[in-house]
Amino acid sequence: MDKFGFSLSKARVIDYDANDRSIVSYILEREPSLNLCIECGCCSAACTTGNFTGFSLREIHILLKRGENEQVRAKIRKCMLCGKCILVCPRGVNTRNVVFLSKQAFAKNGGYEF
């Protein structure tokens, strides 16, 4: 099968119905502007933390919407809540509040400390 010098990777299938969407539901109730996010990446480009680490608000928004909370829980701790992301968002998403609410939701569900 390796005739061309490469092999095919196994497809990653996301089962949206099986994922826990309670965190994103909690956030959307309190910050509906998250629905406006088009994952353009402006927030990630302006992020100081993202420039020095693997932190990406764009990725966090995508993971939240998918319900992949364990990955978000591991990454969200890096955010300094500085607010630069809000200044550059073309859709007016209050990304700082989204991160804050994410931390709050994880704290309510247990297993997260500020």
CYANA upper distance limits for C-alpha pairs under 8 A (distance plus 0.5 A):
  1 MET  CA      7 SER  CA      7.86
  2 ASP  CA      6 PHE  CA      6.40
  2 ASP  CA      7 SER  CA      6.38
 15 ASP  CA     19 ASN  CA      7.04
 16 TYR  CA     66 ARG  CA      6.80
 16 TYR  CA     67 GLY  CA      7.63
 19 ASN  CA     66 ARG  CA      7.72
 19 ASN  CA     67 GLY  CA      5.60
 19 ASN  CA     68 GLU  CA      6.95
 20 ASP  CA     67 GLY  CA      5.59
 20 ASP  CA     68 GLU  CA      7.61
 20 ASP  CA     69 ASN  CA      7.69
 21 ARG  CA     25 SER  CA      6.68
 21 ARG  CA     64 LEU  CA      8.06
 21 ARG  CA     65 LYS  CA      7.85
 21 ARG  CA     66 ARG  CA      7.83
 21 ARG  CA     67 GLY  CA      5.10
 21 ARG  CA     68 GLU  CA      8.49
 22 SER  CA     26 TYR  CA      6.62
 22 SER  CA     67 GLY  CA      8.25
 23 ILE  CA     27 ILE  CA      6.83
 23 ILE  CA     64 LEU  CA      7.75
 23 ILE  CA     67 GLY  CA      8.05
 23 ILE  CA     69 ASN  CA      7.85
 23 ILE  CA    102 SER  CA      7.30
 23 ILE  CA    105 ALA  CA      6.48
 23 ILE  CA    106 PHE  CA      7.81
 24 VAL  CA     28 LEU  CA      6.52
 24 VAL  CA     64 LEU  CA      6.16
 24 VAL  CA     65 LYS  CA      6.74
 24 VAL  CA     67 GLY  CA      7.62
 24 VAL  CA    102 SER  CA      8.34
 25 SER  CA     29 GLU  CA      6.72
 26 TYR  CA     30 ARG  CA      7.26
 26 TYR  CA    101 LEU  CA      8.36
 26 TYR  CA    105 ALA  CA      7.26
 27 ILE  CA     31 GLU  CA      6.17
 27 ILE  CA     32 PRO  CA      8.07
 27 ILE  CA     98 VAL  CA      6.98
 27 ILE  CA    101 LEU  CA      6.30
 27 ILE  CA    102 SER  CA      7.11
 27 ILE  CA    105 ALA  CA      8.14
 28 LEU  CA     32 PRO  CA      5.19
 28 LEU  CA     33 SER  CA      8.10
 28 LEU  CA     34 LEU  CA      7.02
 28 LEU  CA     35 ASN  CA      7.99
 30 ARG  CA    101 LEU  CA      8.42
 31 GLU  CA     94 ASN  CA      8.04
 31 GLU  CA     97 ASN  CA      7.74
 31 GLU  CA     98 VAL  CA      7.23
 32 PRO  CA     36 LEU  CA      8.45
 33 SER  CA     37 CYS  CA      7.85
 33 SER  CA     92 GLY  CA      7.73
 33 SER  CA     93 VAL  CA      5.53
 33 SER  CA     94 ASN  CA      7.11
 34 LEU  CA     93 VAL  CA      6.29
 34 LEU  CA     94 ASN  CA      7.87
 34 LEU  CA     95 THR  CA      8.08
 34 LEU  CA     98 VAL  CA      7.73
 36 LEU  CA     91 ARG  CA      6.69
 36 LEU  CA     92 GLY  CA      8.26
 36 LEU  CA     93 VAL  CA      7.07
 37 CYS  CA     91 ARG  CA      7.05
 37 CYS  CA     93 VAL  CA      6.94
 38 ILE  CA     91 ARG  CA      8.44
 39 GLU  CA     58 ARG  CA      6.07
 39 GLU  CA     61 HIS  CA      7.90
 39 GLU  CA     62 ILE  CA      7.81
 40 CYS  CA     58 ARG  CA      7.91
 41 GLY  CA     45 ALA  CA      6.75
 41 GLY  CA     57 LEU  CA      8.23
 41 GLY  CA     58 ARG  CA      5.96
 42 CYS  CA     46 ALA  CA      6.85
 42 CYS  CA     85 CYS  CA      7.83
 42 CYS  CA     88 VAL  CA      6.68
 42 CYS  CA     89 CYS  CA      6.60
 42 CYS  CA     90 PRO  CA      8.36
 43 CYS  CA     47 CYS  CA      6.66
 43 CYS  CA     57 LEU  CA      6.87
 43 CYS  CA     58 ARG  CA      7.41
 43 CYS  CA     84 LYS  CA      7.99
 43 CYS  CA     85 CYS  CA      4.78
 43 CYS  CA     86 ILE  CA      7.64
 43 CYS  CA     88 VAL  CA      6.82
 43 CYS  CA     89 CYS  CA      6.61
 43 CYS  CA     95 THR  CA      8.41
 44 SER  CA     50 GLY  CA      6.81
 44 SER  CA     55 PHE  CA      8.48
 44 SER  CA     56 SER  CA      5.76
 44 SER  CA     57 LEU  CA      5.90
 44 SER  CA     58 ARG  CA      6.49
 44 SER  CA     85 CYS  CA      7.63
 45 ALA  CA     50 GLY  CA      8.00
 45 ALA  CA     51 ASN  CA      8.17
 46 ALA  CA     50 GLY  CA      8.50
 46 ALA  CA     84 LYS  CA      6.75
 46 ALA  CA     85 CYS  CA      6.47
 46 ALA  CA     88 VAL  CA      7.68
 47 CYS  CA     51 ASN  CA      6.90
 47 CYS  CA     56 SER  CA      8.39
 47 CYS  CA     84 LYS  CA      6.89
 47 CYS  CA     85 CYS  CA      6.70
 48 THR  CA     52 PHE  CA      7.39
 49 THR  CA     53 THR  CA      6.44
 49 THR  CA     55 PHE  CA      6.90
 49 THR  CA     78 LYS  CA      7.49
 49 THR  CA     79 CYS  CA      7.09
 49 THR  CA     80 MET  CA      7.81
 50 GLY  CA     54 GLY  CA      6.35
 50 GLY  CA     55 PHE  CA      5.04
 50 GLY  CA     56 SER  CA      6.18
 51 ASN  CA     55 PHE  CA      8.46
 55 PHE  CA     75 LYS  CA      6.95
 55 PHE  CA     76 ILE  CA      8.37
 55 PHE  CA     78 LYS  CA      7.19
 55 PHE  CA     79 CYS  CA      8.09
 56 SER  CA     60 ILE  CA      6.81
 57 LEU  CA     61 HIS  CA      6.59
 58 ARG  CA     62 ILE  CA      6.87
 59 GLU  CA     63 LEU  CA      6.60
 60 ILE  CA     64 LEU  CA      6.50
 60 ILE  CA     72 VAL  CA      6.39
 60 ILE  CA     75 LYS  CA      8.14
 60 ILE  CA     76 ILE  CA      8.11
 61 HIS  CA     65 LYS  CA      6.75
 62 ILE  CA     66 ARG  CA      6.77
 63 LEU  CA     67 GLY  CA      6.59
 63 LEU  CA     68 GLU  CA      5.68
 63 LEU  CA     69 ASN  CA      7.46
 63 LEU  CA     71 GLN  CA      7.87
 63 LEU  CA     72 VAL  CA      7.05
 64 LEU  CA     68 GLU  CA      6.56
 64 LEU  CA     69 ASN  CA      6.83
 64 LEU  CA     72 VAL  CA      7.39
 68 GLU  CA     72 VAL  CA      7.31
 69 ASN  CA     73 ARG  CA      6.51
 70 GLU  CA     74 ALA  CA      6.97
 71 GLN  CA     75 LYS  CA      6.95
 72 VAL  CA     76 ILE  CA      6.25
 73 ARG  CA     77 ARG  CA      7.75
 73 ARG  CA    106 PHE  CA      7.78
 73 ARG  CA    112 TYR  CA      8.18
 76 ILE  CA     99 VAL  CA      7.59
 76 ILE  CA    102 SER  CA      8.33
 76 ILE  CA    103 LYS  CA      7.75
 77 ARG  CA    114 PHE  CA      8.38
 79 CYS  CA     99 VAL  CA      8.14
 81 LEU  CA     96 ARG  CA      6.34
 81 LEU  CA     99 VAL  CA      8.02
 81 LEU  CA    100 PHE  CA      8.03
 82 CYS  CA     96 ARG  CA      8.09
 83 GLY  CA     87 LEU  CA      7.57
 83 GLY  CA     95 THR  CA      8.18
 83 GLY  CA     96 ARG  CA      6.08
 84 LYS  CA     88 VAL  CA      7.47
 85 CYS  CA     89 CYS  CA      6.82
 85 CYS  CA     95 THR  CA      6.88
 85 CYS  CA     96 ARG  CA      7.60
 86 ILE  CA     92 GLY  CA      7.55
 86 ILE  CA     93 VAL  CA      7.20
 86 ILE  CA     94 ASN  CA      6.15
 86 ILE  CA     95 THR  CA      6.25
 86 ILE  CA     96 ARG  CA      7.09
 89 CYS  CA     93 VAL  CA      6.79
 94 ASN  CA     98 VAL  CA      6.92
 95 THR  CA     99 VAL  CA      6.79
 96 ARG  CA    100 PHE  CA      6.72
 97 ASN  CA    101 LEU  CA      6.38
 98 VAL  CA    102 SER  CA      6.54
 99 VAL  CA    103 LYS  CA      6.81
100 PHE  CA    104 GLN  CA      6.72
101 LEU  CA    105 ALA  CA      6.46
102 SER  CA    106 PHE  CA      6.69
103 LYS  CA    107 ALA  CA      6.67
103 LYS  CA    112 TYR  CA      7.80
103 LYS  CA    114 PHE  CA      7.76
104 GLN  CA    108 LYS  CA      6.79
105 ALA  CA    109 ASN  CA      6.74
106 PHE  CA    110 GLY  CA      6.56
106 PHE  CA    111 GLY  CA      7.37
106 PHE  CA    112 TYR  CA      6.05
107 ALA  CA    111 GLY  CA      6.91
107 ALA  CA    112 TYR  CA      5.26
107 ALA  CA    113 GLU  CA      6.77
107 ALA  CA    114 PHE  CA      8.39
